[in-house]
């Protein structure tokens, strides 16, 4: 279907986190089912004076937001275990989302919370909530080939 833009498929998407080499996402976080980014906004400082006709604001400090990752629990997956081990330590980890077509997104975050969900006749699922520390950057496959990433 032709249109103004091509959708980005998530089939084959891989998620990596840094381990041995700080700042280099080199360990795959396996069996992830969803990744959701939210927030990424600045606070507002109300500067409205009594003589103003409408509210006036200045941009305040930026907040890079949060990311939530849900995955099928796999205690043999080094990436999942790494996230569990740094939860609550404020350790800043580098992340990389790699799409099948070569595009990727990088950023840094710390793991804030984790949960484990299961019940009768279900599979065990885990989720992690991350505090984003740097605004994610998007790169194309060509950026890798010409050394811009």
C-alpha positions in Angstrom: 0.0 0.0 0.0 1.5 3.3 -1.1 1.2 6.3 1.1 3.0 9.3 2.5 5.0 7.1 4.8 5.9 3.5 5.3 5.0 2.0 8.6 7.9 0.5 10.6 7.3 -3.2 11.3 8.2 -4.6 14.7 8.7 -8.1 13.5 12.3 -9.0 14.1 12.9 -6.1 16.5 15.8 -6.7 19.0 16.5 -4.9 22.2 20.0 -4.7 23.7 21.5 -3.3 26.9 25.2 -2.6 27.8 27.1 -5.0 30.1 30.8 -5.7 29.6 31.6 -2.5 27.7 29.8 0.5 29.3 27.9 2.6 26.7 27.9 -0.3 24.2 24.6 -2.2 24.1 25.9 -5.7 23.6 23.6 -8.1 25.5 20.2 -8.9 24.0 17.1 -8.7 26.2 15.1 -11.7 24.9 11.4 -12.4 24.6 10.2 -8.8 24.8 6.6 -8.3 23.9 6.1 -4.6 24.1 8.1 -1.4 24.7 6.3 1.9 25.5 7.8 5.3 25.9 5.9 8.1 27.6 6.6 11.5 29.1 9.4 13.4 27.4 8.2 16.8 28.3 9.1 20.0 30.2 7.4 21.3 33.2 5.7 24.7 32.9 6.4 27.7 35.1 3.4 29.9 35.5 4.4 33.5 35.1 0.9 35.0 34.9 0.5 38.5 36.4 -2.8 40.0 37.5 -2.7 42.4 34.5 -2.4 39.5 31.9 -5.5 38.6 29.8 -4.5 34.9 29.7 -2.1 32.6 31.5 1.6 33.0 30.6 4.2 30.2 31.0 7.9 29.6 30.6 9.4 26.1 29.9 10.9 24.5 33.0 13.2 21.6 33.4 12.9 18.8 30.8 11.9 15.3 31.8 13.0 12.7 29.3 10.2 10.4 30.5 9.9 6.7 31.1 9.9 3.5 29.2 8.1 0.3 30.1 9.3 -3.1 28.8 7.1 -6.3 29.0 8.6 -9.7 28.2 8.1 -13.4 28.6 10.1 -14.2 31.8 13.3 -16.1 31.0 15.7 -16.5 33.8 18.3 -17.9 31.4 18.4 -14.7 29.4 21.4 -12.6 30.3 19.7 -9.3 29.3 16.7 -9.9 31.5 18.9 -10.9 34.4 21.1 -7.8 33.9 18.0 -5.6 34.2 16.9 -7.4 37.3 20.3 -7.0 38.9 20.5 -3.2 38.4 16.9 -2.4 39.5 16.9 0.3 42.1 20.6 1.0 41.9 20.4 4.1 39.7 22.9 2.5 37.4 22.6 4.2 34.0 22.5 1.7 31.1 22.7 2.2 27.4 19.9 0.7 25.3 19.6 0.0 21.6 16.4 -1.0 19.7 17.4 -2.6 16.4 14.8 -2.9 13.7 15.0 -5.6 11.0 15.6 -3.0 8.2 18.8 -1.7 10.0 17.2 1.4 11.6 17.8 1.7 15.3 17.2 3.9 18.4 19.6 4.4 21.2 19.3 6.0 24.6 20.2 5.6 28.3 18.0 4.8 31.2 18.0 3.3 34.7 15.7 0.5 35.9 13.2 1.8 38.5 10.7 -1.0 39.1 10.0 -4.6 38.1 7.0 -6.8 38.3 6.2 -10.5 37.8 2.8 -11.5 36.6 1.3 -15.0 36.4 -1.9 -16.9 37.1 -3.8 -20.1 36.5 -3.3 -21.4 32.9 -1.0 -18.5 31.8 2.6 -17.9 31.1 4.9 -15.9 33.4 5.4 -12.4 32.3 7.8 -9.7 33.6 7.8 -5.9 33.1 10.4 -3.2 33.9 9.8 0.5 34.3 12.8 2.6 33.2 13.6 6.2 33.9 14.9 7.6 30.6 18.1 9.6 31.1 18.8 10.8 27.6 16.3 11.5 24.8 16.3 8.6 22.4 18.2 9.1 19.1 17.1 7.6 15.9 19.5 6.3 13.2 19.1 4.8 9.8 21.1 1.8 8.4 23.1 4.3 6.3 24.3 6.1 9.4 26.1 2.9 10.5 27.6 2.5 7.0 29.1 6.0 6.9 30.1 6.1 10.5 27.6 8.7 11.9 26.4 6.6 14.7 
